[in-house]
Amino acid sequence: MTTPALLHASYALAHAPDLIRYGSKPTRELERDPSLLGQMMASLRSWSAALAYPPNQTFIGNLSPESLAERPRPWSEHPIAGAQPIGPLGRIVNQIALYGLMKLSDDFDLVVLSEEVAQTARAALNGQVSVGDRLNKITGVPEAQLGHIAESESGRPLFHDGYLAGFIRGAHDRDASLGADILLENLACKATAVLALSDALTRGPLKAEQIDYLINTGEEAVGDRYQRGAGNLAKAVGEVVGCANATGSDVKAFCAAPVHGLIIAAALVQADVFKHVVVIGGGSLAKLGMKFLGHLKSGVPIMEDMLGAMAFVVGPGNGHDPIFRLDAVGRHPIRAGSSAQALYQALVVDPLARAGLKMTDIDRYAVELHNPEITLPAGSGDVPHTNYRTLAALAVMRKEIGREAMDEFVAQRGMPGFAPTQGHIPAGVPYLGHARAAMRDGGLSRVMVVAKGSLFLGRMTQLADGVSFILEKPQ
């Protein structure tokens, strides 16, 4: 039986300020009050501001969560001088590069770009992505022609800095699942997943042809009117980056999907079904600008302008990379309650007890790592801090720490949120790259990743969901 390990973790961010208007919440609010568009545009962040934002730099590994916790807040007012778009854990690209990624990921001529945008995107991505000859697909049309085409076709315009940069065609005039709005969401998800997977292959231990299985855990719904969410984006992404020997499938579990996917990947490797499995997840365009009204009201920049993506390589242990403890997987069974205490009892306390461990045997807990500077102005609170307080309270109830040690527990075993608020993206897994590096350096021994999901959002059940796993330094 093979011991599964986390061999690599890659993250990507794509700055998408002009796509905020197409997020689900902004779309609805702009239909109600078109005058909000002007306020929105005036509150967008520049590329340089987004690049230098400390949580974004933490996401790609140029800053550790511990260092982020020590930085003065608000983070938006204390940018990082000399911030770089490439870090040890991933990269950040601008909006033009994102449009180029969408074009090279487009196999049905859905994306039309201007010549200038196409040329700039191709130059930005040259040498930055491992996509074979697909860079040649990033072509454009003259700007004058672009305007005429956009007027004559029912599509969705793509803007950049106030001008028309391109548009997305719909694929069927009577199938809502193939409308331009849904195809834009799906292409944005595919393109950002391509970026993360490409980075994992460029800097990780494997070549594209060594990947056996891909698991996509994004929140998109690829399909048509008959199978609205049944499409396999895993293979679609793998095709772009040259994973010719891989097959794959998609896992859907709302916000908890990446952790479900990683547990499945580790189990497949442990069972010797597949040697190398990669778990991916692209960004959620629908969740751009979810809290923009709160940001406008508070007078802060609209910070939900980043599409996040990730790729995790799982394979046989090598004595250096952290291993998955599949004997201590946490799950939220149907019979469990949905209160915070019931969730964490099932996801944290029960699996630790099975493994003969205490809560204090975990060096770091990675929970919902939503950036609090995004959630607080909208009245949603500091989600990670609330979760860590709940964990500390459980440790007190179990008499593992005293009540006076709760703050110390939160500070030592928790971390500030630093991920885009895109559901599956902040679900514990943004810390995996940091954890792997710390375990390889000897700084950490054991980490628990905890994800929760809101199954009731689909109106098919009132249940909540959750899964967890332990990552451990090999002995």
N, C-alpha and C positions, 0 to 999 in steps of 0.2 A: 504494500500500500504506500503510495507516494504522499509525502508531506507537502501540502500546498503553501506557497509563499507569495508575498507581494514583491514582484521583481522590478516594478517601475510604476510611477504615477506621473501623469502629465496633465496640466491645466491650461486653459486658454480663456481669454476674455476678448470680446469684440465690442468696441465702442460704437453704439448705434443711436445717437441722439435723434436723428431725423426719422427713426422708426418708432419712436415713443408714441407718436400719434396713432400708430396701428396696434398698440397694446389694447387688450380687451377693455380695461377701464377707461383709458383716454378716448377710445373710439366711441363708447357709449356717452361719455360726458360731452364730447365735442358735437355729437349729434343733437344733444339737448341744448348746448350753449356754444355755438361756433366761435364766439368772442374769446373763449378760453385759449384758442390756438396761439394768439398773440402773446398772452401771458406765458404760455408754455415755451414758446420759442425764445422769449427773453430770459428764461430761467435755465436754459440748457447749458451743460458744461462744455468747455472747449476740450479738444483732444489733449492738450498739455495738462489741463487740470485733472482730467480723468486718469491720465498716465501717472501723475505725481501723487494721486490719492493713496494714502497709506494702506487702507484695506485691499486695494487692487494690487499693490506691490506685495502684500502679504500673500495674496492668492497665488501669485506666481513664484513665491519663494525668495524674493529679494529682501523681505522683512519677516522675522519670525513672529508668531502670535504673542510670545512673551515680550518682544520688543514693541509690538503694537500696543500692548496693554500699558506700557510705560510712557507712551507718547502723549503729549498734551491734546486735549479735545476742546472743541470739535476738530476731528481729523481733517475735515474739509478746509479748515483755516490754517492748517499746518502741513502743507505739501512737502514731499520729499525732494530735496534739491538734487538735481542731476539724475532723476529717475529714469530707468532704462526699460524698454519694452520687452526685454528678454530676461528671464530669471532662471535659477536652477530647477524650478518646477514647471516652467511653462513660458507663455508669451502673451502679450497684449497687442492687438492689431487695431488700426483705425477703421473708420467707416468705409472708406474707399476700398481698402483691402477686403473688408467683409463683402462688399458688392462683388468683388472679383472672385472670392471664394464661392459665392452663390452661383456665379456664371460658370465656373469650372465644374461645379457640382450638378449643373443643369444638363440633363440628357434629352430634353424635349423642347428646346428653344423657347423656354418660358421667360427667360431674363433677357431684356434688351438694355444695353448700356450705351452711353455716348462714347465716341472715339476717345475723347480726352480721359474720361473716367476709366475706360478699359485699359488704356495705355498706362495710366498711373497705377492702377491696381496690379497689372502684370509686372511692372517694375518693382512694386512693393513686395510682391510675393515671390519673385524670382530668388531662388536659393533659400527661401524660408519654409517651403512646404515640399513634401515628398509625394508628388502626384504625377510622376512620369511626364508625358508630353501634354498633360491637360492644361497647362498654362496657355497653350496655343488656342484653347477654346475661349479665352477671355478676349473677345473682339467686340467692336462697337460700331455704331453708325454715326454719321455726321449729326451735330446737334440740331440743325434745322429739320433734318429728316426724322430725328427722334421725336420732336414735338408733333409733327404730322401723324406719325404712327401712333403715338400715345392718344391723340385726339380721336383717331379713327377706330381704335380698339378699346374694348371695355377691360381695362387692366387696373393695376394699382401703381401709382407713380412712386418712384424712388427719388428722394431729394438729398442734396448735400449742400450745406451752407446756404440754403435758400434758393438753389437753382435745381432744375430738373436734371437728374443724373441718369435716369433710366426708368424702367417700369417692368412690372410682372404681368404677363398674360394669364388669363384664365384658360383652363384646358377643356371646359365644357360649359355651355351656356345654361344648361338645365340641371347640373349636378353641383349642389352647394359644396360638396366635399372636394370638388376640383375647381372651385372658384379661385380668383386671384388672391383673395385674402388668406385662404387656407393654404394655398400653395406657397405663398410668401412665408408663412409660419413654418411650414415643413422644410422649405429650402434653407431658411435661416438656421434651423435645427441641424439639418444635414451638413451645412457648410461649416458650422462651428465644431461639430463632432469630427469632421474631416481634419480641421486644424489641430485639435487635441490628439487625435490618433496619429496624424502625421508627425507631430512632435514626439510622441512616445516611440515611434519607429526610428526617427532620426537620432534620438539621444538615448534610447533605451537599449536593452540587451538583445533584442530580436530583430530580424529582418521580416519584411512583410510576408514572405512566403512561409515563414515558420509558424504563423498564427493558424491554429486549427479551428477556433470557434470564436465568434463575436456575439456579445450580448449588449443590445441597446437598451438603455433605461431612461430615455428622454420622455418628455411629456407631450410630444406631438401626436397627432392622429392621422397617420398616412393611410389613405384608402380611397374608396369611391362610395357612391350612394348605397351600394349593397353590402360593403364591408368597411365601415367608416374608420375603424382604427386598426385594421388587420394587417397593414403593410409592414414589410420587413425592412426597416431602415438600417439594421445592423449590416446586412449584406450590401445595401446600397452605399454605405459609407466605406466598407471594406473594398468595394470595387474601385473607388476613386483612388485609394492609396496603394492599390496593388496587392491586396491580400488574396491572391489567386487561389490558394489552397484552403481557404476558410469557408465554412458555412456559418450560420448563426440564426438568431431569433431575437425578438423584442420581449422585454419583461415590463408589464404595466402594473404599478402599485402606487400610484400617486407619488407623494414625496419620498416614500421609503424605497422606491424601485432600485436605486443604485446599491443599497445594502442587500436587498434580496438578490440582485444580480451578482454581487461579489460572493455571497454565500453559495449560490449555485455554481459560480465559476470555480471556487475552491473545492466544492464537492466533486465536480467533474474531473478536476485534476487529481484529487485524492483517489478517486475510483479508477483512474487510468483510462477514462473514456476519451479525454482529450489532453494532450500534453501542455499546450499553451492556450489560454483563454484570455480574451481582452474584453473588459467591460467599459462601455462608452456611454456618454450622454451629452447631447448638444443643448444649446440654449433655448429658452422658452420666450419667443417674441410676444406671446399673449400676455406675459407678465411684466413686460416693460411698462414703466410708469404707473404701476398699480396704486401707488400712494402719492401720485403727483399733486393731488388736491391738498393733501396735508403739507407737502413741501412748499407749494405756492402760498398757503396760508401762513406758514412759519417763516417765509422769506429766505428759504435755503435753496440751493441748486437742486434740480431734479436729478437724483443720484441713481434712480433705476434706469440707467441708460447703458448698462453693460449686459451683453449676452455671455453667459458662462458656459464652459464645456469642460469635459474631463475624459481621461482614458487611463485605465488601470490594467497592468499586465500581470496575470496570475499564472504561475508555473511551478515546477518542482523546486523544493527548497535546495539551497546551495550552501547552507551553513553561515551565510552572511545576511541575507535579507529576512525580514520578519515573517513569521509563519502564522497561519490561521489556526486558531483553536476551535475546530469544529465540534469538539465535545462540549463546548460552552456557548453554543448559539442561543441567543435569546429570541423568544417569539411571543407575540401577543395573541393568545388563543381566543377563539370565539366566545368562550365562557367568561373571559376576564372582563372586568368593568372598564370604563373609558376615562375614569378620573386619572389625574396625574400620578397619584400614588399607586393606583392599580397598574398603570402602564409601566412605571419604573420598577415595580415589584416583579412584573413578568419579564421585563427586558434587561434588568440589571441584577437585582437581588437573586432571582431564581437561577439564572445560568451561572452566576458566581458560586452559589451554594453547591451546584452540581460539580463544579470544578474544585471545590474545597478552598475557595478564595473568599477573602473579605473585600468590602468596598475599598478599603484603604490599600489593598494589594494592586489596585489599578493606578498607574502613574498619571494618566490623563484620560478624561472622558471627552469624547467628541460628540456633541449633540447637535441640535439645529443651530447652525452657525450663521444665522441671519445677522447682517450688519445692523447694529442698533441705531446708527445715524440715519438709516433709511426708515426704520420702523417707529422710532420714538416721535418724530414730528407728526406722524399720522395717528398717534395714540395707541399704537400696538405694543408698546412696552419694549423692554430689552429681553428678547426671547431667550438667548443663551443664559443670561444671568438668572432669569426665573427658573430655568431648568436645573442649573447648578445648585440653586438654593433648595430645590426639591430633593435633589440627590443628597445634599448635605443633611437635610432634615431626616431622610431615610437612614443615613449613617448614625444620626443621633438616636433615632428610634431603636436601632439595632445595637446601641451602646458601643459602637466602634469608635466614636468620637464624642467629646462633651459638647454641650450646646455652645459653650464659649469658643469652640474651635470651628464653628460653621464658616465664618469668613475666611479662615485659613484654608479650609477644605476647598472652597470655591476658588480662591486665588491660586492654590497649588495644583489642583486637579482639573480646573476649568480653563477657559480662555475667552477672550472677547470674540464676538462674531465678526467675520470679515468677508463673508461671501455674498454675492448678489442674491436678492430675495426671489429666487426662481424655483421655489418648491424643492425639486429633487437635487438642485445644485448644492444648497447649504446643508443637506441632510447628513452631517457628520463627516462625509468623505473628503471635504476640502483639507482636512488635517492629515490625511493619510500620507501625502508626500512629505510633510514635515515630520511625521512620526517615523516613517521609514528612515529618513536621514538621521534622526536622533538615535534610533535603535542601532543603526550601523556604526554610529560614532560612540556608542556606549552611554548616551545620556538618558535613555529610557529603557525600561524592561517590558512594560505591558501597557497597552492602550485598549480601551473599549470604545467602539463606534456604535452609536445608538441613533436610529431613525424612526420617526413616527409618520403615519400617513392618515389622511382624512377620507376614508372610504365613503362617508356619507355625502360627500360633495356630488357624487353621481346620482344621488337620489334612488339608489337601489338597495341601500342598507343604512342603518343608523350606526354601524360598527366603526370603530377606529381600527388602526393597524399599527404594527411596529415590529421591527426586528433589530438584532444587535449581534456583534461578534467581537471576539478578542483577537488582537494582533499582538504577537509576543516575540521578543528577541530569542533567536535560536540558542539552545544550550550548547 
